[in-house]
Amino acid sequence: MSYVEMPGAKVPIRMWTDPATVEDVALQQLRNVATLPWIKGLAVMPDVHFGKGATVGSVIAMQGAVCPAAVGVDIGCGMSAVRTSLTANDLPGDLSRLRSKIEQAIPVGRGMHDDPVDPGRLHGFAAAGWDDFWGRFGGVADAVKFRQERATKQMGTLGSGNHFVEVCTDTTGSVWLMLHSGSRNIGKELAEFHIGVAQKLPHNQGLVDRDLAVFIAETPQMAAYRNDLFWAQEYAKYNRTVMMALLKDVIRKEFRKAKPTFEPEISAHHNYVAEERYDGMDLLVTRKGAIRAGSGEYGIIPGSMGTGSYIVKGLGNEKAFNSASHGAGRRMSRNAAKRRFSTKDLEEQTRGVECRKDSGVVDEIPGAYKPIERVIDQQRDLVEVVAKLKQVVCVKG
């Protein structure tokens, strides 16, 4: 489909989905965003749903301003994927050992490494810039500096919620590795600190929603936020790179006879800010639950833990600010999913996938998400499908 345009106070709201299928509270959030004085455009992805301040699945372009809540609290959250030389025939019938080995190598939930990961001991890890990155931690907000030890030990860890590590096969039988995570707790604390700062600024006192507070260009508060934001985005990217190196190491050891090799990684943020130019204007584009999909750029659009995912290539649609959805998108809240579904439902909906099937992950059941095939179909003018993947192992936080 192409987009549907709804009127907004300052800019039209371009929606790559049927507005009738979007929650009323999410539609109101979109109308609220369209009232911001600094806004120059708003694109809404097919996985749109209610979020804090700004909806998940929205792309907001502003001039001279940025809204921290339009980035999200998991700064830099995103996906990485790599195709291996293994095929489905190389996989054992019982995948429980493989899942266990992955969980041993990559801490999940609130877990962290006993000691910080040494990048020099990671096979093929490009450590250039590593020391400079950590050196810049001294320049982030004082409110989080005491968290440095935890931040170093959480580097290369999964987290909880909808974060995951998967082993997948595509329709040709190739085995892929895929993971989803972000800037862990340090990114969350930086985001919450700066949202609090923004909400107290005078120019934000008349907004329709205090969670839409912005920073203005050429101010010390904006400079401080941008510094911490871009550091956290880099943390998230390093976090995924370290995890992928740990995951590859597991695969090398478990499939030693097959001598697996790995193609170049595909990696994409989906909660972040980028400086981009449209219609002759330099804009700050926030993607909250959306990936960049410039012409020829590879991206990853995951479904749920039982339905599979897509590797895509962007078509460079500037009406959507070169963006696409970041996943299937929730169709019900976590609490609603827990009320609606049981562990038996989870077992049914994840049949054939080696994964947790206990009450702790019922809120991540496939039935709590929109159908990924429908989401992909709604953005055929944003991306083209390169590969369809189906998970055989799924490690959740």
C-alpha positions in Angstrom: 0.0 0.0 0.0 1.0 3.6 -0.2 0.4 5.9 2.7 -2.8 7.4 4.0 -2.6 11.1 4.9 -4.4 12.5 7.9 -4.5 16.2 8.7 -2.3 17.5 11.5 -2.0 20.9 13.2 1.4 21.7 11.7 2.1 18.9 9.3 0.1 16.1 7.7 0.4 12.6 9.3 1.4 10.1 6.7 0.4 6.6 7.8 1.5 3.3 6.2 -1.4 1.5 7.8 -5.1 1.8 8.1 -5.9 4.5 10.7 -8.9 2.6 11.8 -6.7 -0.2 13.0 -4.6 2.1 15.3 -5.5 2.5 19.0 -7.2 5.8 19.8 -4.5 6.6 22.4 -1.8 6.2 19.7 -3.7 8.3 17.2 -4.0 11.1 19.8 -0.2 10.8 20.4 0.3 11.4 16.7 -1.9 14.4 16.7 0.0 15.7 19.7 3.3 15.4 17.9 1.9 17.2 14.9 1.3 20.3 17.1 5.0 20.8 18.0 6.2 24.1 16.7 9.5 22.6 15.4 8.0 19.7 13.4 8.6 19.4 9.7 7.2 16.0 9.0 5.7 12.9 10.6 5.6 9.4 9.0 3.9 6.5 10.7 5.0 2.9 10.1 2.6 -0.1 9.9 3.8 -1.5 13.3 2.7 1.7 15.1 1.4 1.4 18.7 1.1 3.4 21.9 4.3 4.5 23.6 5.6 6.9 26.2 5.1 10.4 24.7 5.6 9.5 21.1 4.2 6.3 19.5 6.4 3.3 18.7 6.6 3.1 15.0 6.9 6.9 14.3 9.4 8.9 12.3 9.5 12.6 13.4 11.5 15.2 11.5 12.2 18.5 13.3 14.3 21.5 12.6 16.4 22.9 15.3 15.0 20.7 18.0 14.9 17.1 19.2 12.4 15.3 21.5 14.1 12.6 23.7 10.8 10.7 24.1 10.6 10.4 20.3 13.8 8.4 20.5 12.7 6.1 23.4 14.4 5.2 26.6 16.4 2.3 25.0 18.6 4.6 23.0 20.2 2.8 20.0 18.1 -0.3 20.3 18.3 -2.3 17.1 19.0 -5.5 15.2 22.0 -7.4 13.8 22.0 -10.4 11.5 24.5 -12.4 9.6 24.2 -15.3 7.2 26.5 -18.3 7.8 27.9 -21.0 5.6 25.9 -23.6 7.6 22.7 -25.1 6.2 19.6 -26.6 7.9 21.1 -30.0 7.3 24.0 -29.1 9.6 21.7 -28.5 12.6 21.1 -31.3 15.1 17.6 -32.7 15.8 17.8 -31.6 19.4 18.7 -27.9 19.6 18.5 -27.6 23.4 22.3 -27.9 23.8 22.8 -25.1 21.3 20.4 -22.8 23.2 22.1 -23.6 26.5 25.5 -22.8 25.1 24.2 -19.4 23.8 22.7 -18.6 27.1 26.0 -19.4 28.8 27.9 -17.1 26.5 25.5 -14.2 26.5 24.0 -13.1 29.8 20.3 -12.4 29.6 17.7 -10.5 31.6 19.5 -8.3 34.2 22.5 -10.5 34.0 26.0 -9.2 33.2 29.5 -10.6 32.6 31.6 -11.3 35.7 34.3 -9.2 34.1 34.2 -6.8 31.2 34.5 -8.5 27.8 38.0 -8.1 26.4 37.6 -7.2 22.7 41.1 -8.4 22.0 40.0 -11.9 22.8 37.0 -11.8 20.4 37.6 -13.5 17.1 37.5 -11.0 14.2 36.2 -8.1 16.4 37.3 -4.7 15.1 38.5 -3.0 18.3 39.5 0.3 16.6 38.0 3.1 18.6 37.2 1.0 21.6 39.4 2.8 24.0 38.4 6.2 22.7 34.7 5.2 23.1 35.2 4.4 26.8 37.3 7.4 27.3 34.4 9.6 26.3 32.3 8.1 29.2 33.9 10.8 31.3 32.0 13.4 29.3 28.4 12.0 29.8 26.0 13.3 32.4 27.2 13.3 36.0 24.0 11.5 37.0 25.2 8.2 35.5 29.0 8.3 35.9 28.8 6.0 39.0 27.4 3.4 36.7 30.5 2.9 34.7 31.5 -0.5 36.2 28.0 -1.9 35.5 28.0 -0.4 32.0 31.3 -2.2 31.2 30.0 -5.5 32.5 26.7 -5.2 30.7 28.5 -4.6 27.4 27.8 -7.8 25.4 24.6 -8.7 27.2 21.0 -9.2 26.0 18.6 -7.6 28.5 15.0 -8.5 28.8 11.6 -7.6 27.3 11.4 -8.2 23.6 15.2 -8.6 23.2 16.4 -11.9 21.8 19.1 -14.0 20.2 18.0 -16.4 17.4 19.4 -19.0 15.1 17.2 -19.0 12.0 17.0 -20.7 8.6 15.9 -18.9 5.4 13.8 -20.4 2.5 17.0 -21.7 0.8 18.1 -23.5 3.9 20.9 -21.2 4.9 21.4 -20.7 8.6 21.4 -17.1 10.0 22.3 -15.6 13.3 20.2 -12.7 14.5 19.9 -10.6 17.7 18.0 -7.7 19.1 19.2 -5.4 21.9 20.2 -1.8 22.7 22.1 0.3 25.2 21.1 -1.7 28.3 20.5 0.2 31.5 23.0 3.0 30.9 21.1 4.2 27.8 17.8 4.0 29.7 19.2 6.1 32.6 20.7 8.7 30.2 17.4 9.0 28.4 15.3 9.4 31.6 17.8 12.0 33.0 17.6 14.1 29.8 13.8 13.8 29.5 13.6 15.1 33.1 15.8 18.0 32.2 13.8 18.9 29.1 10.5 18.8 31.0 11.7 21.7 33.2 12.7 24.0 30.4 10.5 27.1 30.0 9.7 26.6 26.3 8.2 23.2 27.1 5.6 24.4 29.6 2.7 24.9 27.2 2.9 21.6 25.3 -0.1 19.4 25.0 1.9 16.5 26.5 4.8 17.1 28.9 6.5 13.9 27.6 7.0 15.7 24.3 9.5 18.1 25.8 12.2 19.1 23.4 15.7 20.5 23.4 16.4 23.5 21.2 19.5 23.9 19.0 22.3 26.1 20.2 21.6 25.6 23.9 23.8 23.9 26.4 21.0 21.4 27.2 20.8 20.3 23.6 24.6 20.0 23.4 24.7 17.8 26.5 21.8 15.6 25.2 23.4 15.1 21.8 26.7 14.2 23.4 25.1 11.5 25.6 22.7 10.4 22.9 25.4 9.7 20.4 27.5 8.0 23.0 24.6 5.7 24.0 23.9 4.9 20.3 27.5 3.9 19.9 27.2 1.7 23.1 24.2 -0.1 21.6 26.0 -0.8 18.4 29.1 -2.1 20.2 26.8 -4.2 22.5 25.3 -5.9 19.5 28.8 -6.4 17.8 30.2 -7.9 21.0 27.2 -10.3 21.3 27.4 -11.3 17.7 31.1 -12.1 18.2 30.3 -14.2 21.3 27.5 -15.9 19.3 29.8 -16.7 16.4 32.2 -18.2 18.8 29.5 -20.6 20.1 28.7 -21.6 16.5 32.3 -22.2 15.7 32.7 -24.5 18.7 29.4 -26.4 18.3 29.9 -26.9 14.5 33.6 -27.4 14.5 33.5 -30.1 11.8 31.5 -27.9 9.4 34.1 -25.0 9.8 31.4 -22.3 9.6 32.1 -18.9 7.9 30.1 -15.7 8.2 29.1 -13.1 5.7 29.3 -9.4 6.6 26.9 -8.3 9.4 23.7 -6.3 8.7 23.1 -3.9 11.6 20.4 -1.3 12.1 19.3 1.0 15.0 15.6 1.4 15.4 15.5 3.9 18.3 17.8 6.8 17.4 18.4 10.2 16.0 20.1 11.1 12.7 21.0 14.3 11.0 19.4 14.2 7.5 18.5 16.6 4.7 15.1 16.8 3.1 13.6 19.4 0.8 16.7 21.6 1.3 16.4 21.5 5.1 18.8 20.1 7.6 16.6 18.1 10.0 17.0 16.0 13.1 15.1 12.8 12.3 14.1 10.6 15.3 13.1 7.0 14.5 11.3 5.3 17.5 10.6 1.8 16.4 11.6 2.4 12.8 14.7 1.7 10.7 16.4 3.7 8.1 15.5 2.4 4.6 17.5 4.5 2.2 17.9 3.2 -1.3 19.8 0.0 -1.3 20.3 0.0 2.5 19.9 -3.3 4.2 17.6 -3.6 7.2 16.0 -6.2 9.5 12.3 -6.4 10.4 11.6 -9.1 13.0 8.3 -10.7 13.8 7.6 -12.4 17.1 9.3 -15.4 18.8 7.4 -17.9 16.7 6.7 -16.3 13.4 10.0 -15.4 11.7 11.6 -12.3 10.3 12.6 -10.5 7.1 15.9 -9.1 5.7 15.0 -6.2 3.6 16.5 -3.6 1.3 15.4 0.0 1.4 13.7 1.8 -1.5 14.6 5.3 -0.4 11.0 6.7 -0.1 11.5 10.3 1.1 7.8 10.6 1.9 8.6 8.3 4.8 12.0 10.0 5.4 13.7 6.9 4.1 12.3 4.7 6.8 10.5 1.4 7.4 9.0 -0.5 10.3 11.2 -2.0 13.0 9.2 -5.2 13.5 5.6 -6.6 13.7 4.6 -4.2 16.5 2.5 -5.1 19.5 -1.3 -5.4 19.2 -1.8 -5.7 22.9 0.0 -4.6 26.0 2.2 -7.0 28.0 -0.4 -7.1 30.8 -3.2 -7.8 28.4 -1.2 -10.6 26.8 -0.6 -12.2 30.3 -4.3 -12.1 30.9 -5.3 -13.4 27.6 -2.8 -16.2 27.0 -1.4 -19.2 29.0 1.8 -21.2 28.9 -0.2 -23.8 26.9 -0.9 -21.2 24.3 2.8 -20.2 24.2 3.7 -23.9 23.6 1.3 -24.1 20.7 2.4 -20.8 19.1 6.1 -21.6 19.4 5.9 -25.2 18.3 9.1 -26.2 16.5 11.2 -23.5 18.1 13.7 -24.3 20.8 12.9 -21.5 23.3 11.6 -20.8 26.8 7.9 -21.7 27.1 7.3 -20.6 30.7 5.1 -17.9 32.3 8.0 -15.5 32.3 7.7 -14.9 28.5 4.0 -15.3 27.9 3.9 -11.5 27.3 6.1 -12.1 24.3 3.8 -14.7 22.8 3.3 -14.4 19.0 -0.4 -13.7 19.5 0.5 -10.4 21.3 2.0 -9.1 18.0 0.6 -8.0 14.7 1.0 -10.5 11.8 4.4 -9.8 10.4 3.4 -10.7 6.8 0.7 -8.0 6.9 3.2 -5.4 8.2 5.6 -6.2 5.4 2.8 -6.0 2.8 1.8 -2.5 4.0 5.3 -1.1 3.2 6.0 -2.5 -0.2 6.8 1.1 -1.3 9.4 1.4 1.5 11.4 -1.9 1.3 11.8 -5.0 -0.8 12.2 -8.4 0.8 15.7 -10.0 0.4 15.2 -13.0 2.7 12.5 -14.5 4.9 13.8 -16.2 8.0 12.3 -18.6 10.5 13.8 -19.1 13.9 14.7 -22.6 15.1 16.3 -21.3 18.4 15.2 -18.3 20.3 16.9 -17.0 23.4 14.8 -14.5 25.4 15.8 -12.2 28.2 
